[in-house]
């Protein structure tokens, strides 16, 4: 993929960029390593001042960077502004919480006495240069989920962003530079995917984090494993949205629309498979389908637009293949299922609800990255759980029920990194985020996210060590 801004609303190439050569990449790796040696010794107060300043600048830039994101990958501009605001909020949260989250741990002296210690503690130290390989769908938020905790922990960062959001990638480097971070603390690498392996194998790069496709995750994990370097992977998702008889069906159906089409349906944690108990299925299906049909598809820079284009022509083609395969094998489209009329220049697809899904259809097992929902009818909770777990992914899940016993059962049995009751799955800086199975491993955000790229150092004090 060329490194370029191509407007998905009309297919127009707006800017192209030359990939950095090996010499420039080497210069940036060296700068990141050099910056780490001094930046790691700064205290939390100094790091917090820098991160809060960056958050202030992001708030000032919100309107402009929102338009840039929308032009590069097609999200509605209102959602782009909200994404920028969410990033600033997370930055301020980590600025305030990092010292507490990384405070030394003190095992009970009685527990460690038989090791010969008079006392012991666990100290969290930064690892070094962290390489982040990030996707286009949330071009600010995905990066900030790594950058804010990594910088507050004392690490430095190298960003290899998706090739279709180069202006957003360069903006992020500029943001941290304007905030006053020392040279080399946060840099963007404008390189293709083929150049990632060499960066990851460089001994000055300590670890990596990737959000993206399963094949990309496998590639990075393989190289990192060969180099014995730590990784955090957040890959695909095919999240279930389960509705049981005690649910507020109208609220569930209304929320389901937003949960499915957020970010034009291009979100790993968007609800994709809607699994509804037979007692409430028809009422849910009618309201959900009506809500999907009522959405406005169009120019993402228009404030009235609900759903913009897919990010790329190939992305739309992949989605169309999944839908057509299902229709050819007997599925029914309750709404949508094709390209909207009058929007021929861009990569648009109608909000779609498919029913009659069977296991022989690709869409039953594969992730749908676009505004397409699959709707299932189940007889009871057991069947709902079996279907919810019948996927290679396990990122998050949503369950609508007022029954405490059903809630406990879902917490125990849903195979996912999160279970959200009576609301939409979302990421939040104070809550760990990540998945199981082919959705990846490790966690971002909260204390788990900031400790992901720290060395938990055991500090042992023998007799006579207590001079102070």
RAPEDA-V640209 format. One record per helix or strand of 3 or more residues. SS is the DSSP state (A for helix, B for strand). FROM is the first residue (numbers start at 1). TO is the last residue. Records with the same first field share a line. If there is no record, write none. Layout:
SS = FROM-TO + FROM-TO
This chain:
B = 4-7 + 12-16 + 117-126 + 129-133 + 156-160 + 186-188 + 205-211 + 230-234 + 239-243 + 271-277 + 332-335 + 352-355 + 372-378 + 397-400 + 454-462
A = 22-39 + 44-73 + 77-101 + 109-115 + 141-153 + 166-178 + 193-201 + 214-227 + 249-265 + 278-293 + 313-328 + 362-364 + 381-388 + 404-413 + 446-451
